């Protein structure tokens, strides 16, 4: 099973929608032939919303760039990031 991106799955849904016959022919054949297509589009939309919420929650817990880490450390009176990375570990 391969994992598809949101754009790839949406592209497949749109291609399938383009290949649908005109409404006059559809009504004669079957009235609910677009229902699976609409369900697939709804599922893709819901899955894209569910997947993106986890990424936003973790952004605030990341350390950020080296500049921002160094700036926070020096504002709190701690040694700079470069000094803290250069010192050796303590004896255990």
Secondary structure, DSSP 4 states (H G I P E B T S, - for coil): -PPPPHHHHHHHHHHHHHTSPPHHHHHHH-SSTTHHHHHHHHHHHHHHHHHHHHHHHHHTTS---HHHHHHHHHHTTPPPHHHHHHSPPPP-
